[in-house]
Amino acid sequence: MTDALPQNAHPQTLAPSLALIEELAHEAVANLPEPWRGPASQVVLRIEDFASDEVIEAMDLNDPFELTGLYEGIPLTEKSTADQVMQPDLIWLFRRPILDEWCERGDVTIGELVTHVLVHEMAHHFGWSDAEIAAIDPWWE
């Protein structure tokens, strides 16, 4: 795959790519405050256009556009040192639902929305309270 633009395309008119969403997600992790930044960087990020059909069905969703992100793992508040790690903690971001919400909102940047979705999924990983989420992501201000 190449990052070259299609002939006569202008960068401002193209939908953000999977690679850009991933770059924005990594920037969001890098901008988390300590003490969260280090442990958050250990969570694997995966970017796909949509969640798999199996995930959509397991979550009893009617529309794949309903899911912008997903945390897979054991929250740190529930982990034990005796647990055998079977797979790394993982955050999925789903590009098409994120883009759909971004277009519908029209009042945030794509970076702000990716950060918001990522922080929400990190909240599952860390077991953050609503107050902790608000301190990290003042989304509603």
C-alpha positions as CSV (number, residue, x, y, z in Angstrom):
1,M,0.0,0.0,0.0
2,T,1.3,3.5,-0.8
3,D,0.6,6.8,0.8
4,A,0.6,8.6,-2.5
5,L,-2.5,10.6,-3.2
6,P,-4.8,9.7,-6.1
7,Q,-4.3,11.9,-9.1
8,N,-5.9,15.4,-8.6
9,A,-6.7,14.6,-5.0
10,H,-6.1,17.3,-2.3
11,P,-5.1,16.1,1.2
12,Q,-7.8,18.2,2.8
13,T,-10.5,16.3,0.9
14,L,-9.6,12.8,1.8
15,A,-11.1,10.9,4.7
16,P,-8.5,10.2,7.5
17,S,-6.8,6.9,6.8
18,L,-6.3,3.9,9.2
19,A,-2.7,5.1,9.5
20,L,-3.7,8.6,10.5
21,I,-6.2,7.3,13.1
22,E,-3.4,5.1,14.5
23,E,-1.0,8.0,14.6
24,L,-3.5,10.2,16.4
25,A,-4.2,7.3,18.9
26,H,-0.4,7.0,19.7
27,E,-0.2,10.8,20.1
28,A,-3.2,10.6,22.6
29,V,-1.3,7.9,24.6
30,A,1.9,10.1,24.6
31,N,-0.1,13.0,25.9
32,L,-1.7,11.2,28.8
33,P,-0.6,12.6,32.1
34,E,1.7,10.6,34.4
35,P,1.3,8.2,36.1
36,W,-0.9,6.8,33.2
37,R,1.3,7.4,30.2
38,G,3.8,4.6,30.9
39,P,1.3,1.9,31.6
40,A,-1.0,3.0,28.7
41,S,1.9,2.6,26.3
42,Q,1.9,-1.1,27.1
43,V,-1.6,-1.5,25.8
44,V,-1.7,-2.7,22.2
45,L,-3.6,-0.5,19.8
46,R,-5.4,-1.9,16.8
47,I,-7.2,0.2,14.2
48,E,-9.7,-1.3,11.8
49,D,-12.5,0.0,9.7
50,F,-15.2,-1.9,11.7
51,A,-15.4,-4.4,14.5
52,S,-15.7,-8.0,13.4
53,D,-19.1,-9.5,12.8
54,E,-18.4,-11.8,15.8
55,V,-17.9,-8.8,18.1
56,I,-21.0,-7.0,16.8
57,E,-23.0,-10.1,17.3
58,A,-21.5,-10.8,20.8
59,M,-22.3,-7.2,21.9
60,D,-25.8,-7.6,20.5
61,L,-25.5,-4.5,18.3
62,N,-27.6,-3.9,15.3
63,D,-25.2,-1.7,13.4
64,P,-21.4,-1.7,13.2
65,F,-21.5,2.1,13.3
66,E,-22.5,1.9,16.9
67,L,-19.1,0.8,18.1
68,T,-16.2,3.3,17.9
69,G,-13.8,1.5,20.3
70,L,-13.4,-1.6,22.3
71,Y,-11.1,-2.7,25.2
72,E,-10.1,-6.3,25.4
73,G,-8.3,-7.4,28.5
74,I,-8.5,-7.6,32.2
75,P,-8.8,-4.2,33.9
76,L,-5.8,-3.5,36.2
77,T,-8.2,-3.2,39.1
78,E,-9.0,-6.9,38.6
79,K,-5.6,-8.3,37.7
80,S,-3.6,-10.5,40.1
81,T,0.1,-11.3,40.1
82,A,-1.0,-14.9,40.0
83,D,-2.8,-14.4,36.6
84,Q,-1.1,-16.1,33.7
85,V,-1.0,-13.6,30.8
86,M,-2.7,-15.2,27.8
87,Q,-2.7,-12.1,25.5
88,P,-1.8,-8.4,25.9
89,D,-4.4,-5.9,26.8
90,L,-5.8,-4.4,23.6
91,I,-7.7,-1.4,22.5
92,W,-9.5,-1.4,19.2
93,L,-10.5,1.8,17.4
94,F,-12.9,1.6,14.6
95,R,-12.3,4.1,11.9
96,R,-15.6,4.2,10.0
97,P,-17.8,4.7,13.1
98,I,-15.3,7.3,14.4
99,L,-15.5,9.2,11.0
100,D,-19.2,8.9,11.0
101,E,-19.5,10.5,14.5
102,W,-16.9,13.1,13.5
103,C,-18.9,14.2,10.5
104,E,-22.2,14.2,12.5
105,R,-20.8,16.3,15.3
106,G,-18.9,18.8,13.1
107,D,-17.7,20.6,16.2
108,V,-14.5,18.7,17.1
109,T,-11.3,17.8,15.3
110,I,-10.6,14.2,14.3
111,G,-7.7,14.2,16.8
112,E,-10.0,15.3,19.7
113,L,-12.5,12.6,18.8
114,V,-9.8,9.8,18.6
115,T,-8.4,11.0,21.9
116,H,-11.9,10.9,23.5
117,V,-12.6,7.4,22.3
118,L,-9.1,6.2,23.3
119,V,-9.5,7.7,26.8
120,H,-12.8,6.0,27.2
121,E,-11.3,2.7,26.4
122,M,-8.3,3.3,28.6
123,A,-10.8,4.0,31.4
124,H,-11.9,0.4,31.1
125,H,-8.2,-0.7,31.4
126,F,-7.3,1.4,34.4
127,G,-10.7,1.3,36.1
128,W,-11.0,5.1,36.1
129,S,-13.8,6.9,37.8
130,D,-15.9,9.5,36.0
131,A,-13.9,12.2,37.8
132,E,-10.6,10.7,36.7
133,I,-11.9,10.5,33.1
134,A,-13.1,14.1,33.2
135,A,-9.7,15.3,34.6
136,I,-7.9,13.5,31.7
137,D,-10.4,14.3,28.9
138,P,-12.5,17.4,29.6
139,W,-14.7,16.4,26.7
140,W,-17.9,18.0,28.0
141,E,-16.5,21.4,28.9
